[in-house]
Amino acid sequence: MALVVAEKEGAHGLLLVVTDSNIIGTLFEEKKTQLDLRSPFYRGKEKSKEEVKQLIALARDLVFTGKEAVALGVELDLVDPQKILYVHNVPHAQVAMG
């Protein structure tokens, strides 16, 4: 599956927003929490897993949304599986690289 990557310039450096391509444009709600993937914040370019790995090395902050994206964060030891937020069964994690 392709991942969609939005590159943003944050106050402290590069912010990467990595999202599963198949959920872009969808709103997920559960109780008082929502993931609004219709937002321009999540729009970017499709990248392969290897391309994403290269970009992560340059990032200061990361946002992972979706099963494939979050699994990549876990695989790279960036995301603690115990700290993943789920909204309507969609995993979401944020990482500050330090």
C-alpha positions as CSV (number, residue, x, y, z in Angstrom):
1,M,0.0,0.0,0.0
2,A,1.2,3.5,-0.8
3,L,1.5,6.0,2.0
4,V,0.6,9.7,1.6
5,V,3.2,12.1,3.0
6,A,2.6,15.7,3.7
7,E,5.8,17.7,4.4
8,K,5.3,20.8,6.6
9,E,7.8,23.3,8.0
10,G,7.2,23.4,11.7
11,A,8.6,25.8,14.3
12,H,11.3,23.4,15.1
13,G,12.0,21.8,11.7
14,L,10.3,19.4,9.3
15,L,7.0,17.9,10.3
16,L,6.0,14.7,8.4
17,V,2.4,13.6,8.2
18,V,2.3,10.0,7.1
19,T,-1.1,8.5,6.3
20,D,-2.4,5.3,4.7
21,S,-3.6,6.3,1.2
22,N,-6.9,4.5,1.4
23,I,-8.2,6.6,4.3
24,I,-7.4,10.1,3.0
25,G,-10.5,12.1,2.7
26,T,-12.4,10.3,5.4
27,L,-13.8,11.5,8.8
28,F,-13.5,9.1,11.7
29,E,-15.4,9.8,14.9
30,E,-15.7,8.0,18.2
31,K,-17.4,9.7,21.2
32,K,-15.7,13.1,21.5
33,T,-12.7,12.2,19.5
34,Q,-12.3,12.6,15.7
35,L,-9.7,12.2,13.0
36,D,-10.6,14.4,10.1
37,L,-8.6,13.2,7.2
38,R,-10.5,15.5,4.9
39,S,-8.3,18.3,6.2
40,P,-5.5,19.7,3.9
41,F,-3.1,18.9,6.8
42,Y,-3.1,15.3,5.6
43,R,-2.8,15.9,1.9
44,G,0.5,15.2,0.3
45,K,2.3,13.0,-2.2
46,E,2.2,9.2,-2.5
47,K,5.5,7.6,-1.4
48,S,6.8,4.1,-1.0
49,K,7.8,2.8,2.4
50,E,11.5,3.2,1.5
51,E,10.9,6.8,0.4
52,V,9.1,7.5,3.7
53,K,12.0,6.0,5.7
54,Q,14.5,8.3,4.0
55,L,12.3,11.4,4.8
56,I,11.8,10.3,8.5
57,A,15.6,10.6,8.9
58,L,15.2,14.4,8.2
59,A,12.1,15.0,10.3
60,R,11.8,16.7,13.7
61,D,8.2,15.7,14.3
62,L,6.0,12.9,12.9
63,V,2.3,12.1,12.7
64,F,1.3,8.6,11.7
65,T,-2.3,7.7,10.8
66,G,-3.6,4.4,9.6
67,K,-2.6,0.8,10.0
68,E,0.3,0.8,7.6
69,A,1.6,4.2,8.6
70,V,1.5,3.4,12.3
71,A,3.0,-0.1,11.7
72,L,6.0,1.6,10.0
73,G,6.5,3.9,13.1
74,V,6.4,0.8,15.3
75,E,8.8,-1.1,13.0
76,L,11.3,1.8,13.2
77,D,11.0,1.9,17.0
78,L,9.5,5.4,16.9
79,V,6.1,4.6,18.1
80,D,5.4,2.8,21.4
81,P,2.5,0.3,20.7
82,Q,1.1,1.2,24.2
83,K,0.7,4.8,23.2
84,I,-1.3,4.5,20.0
85,L,-4.6,6.3,19.9
86,Y,-7.5,4.5,18.1
87,V,-10.4,6.4,16.7
88,H,-13.1,4.1,15.2
89,N,-10.4,1.4,14.9
90,V,-8.0,3.7,13.0
91,P,-4.6,4.0,14.7
92,H,-2.9,7.4,15.2
93,A,0.4,8.3,16.8
94,Q,2.5,11.4,17.1
95,V,6.3,11.5,17.6
96,A,8.7,14.3,18.6
97,M,12.2,13.3,17.6
98,G,13.9,15.4,20.3
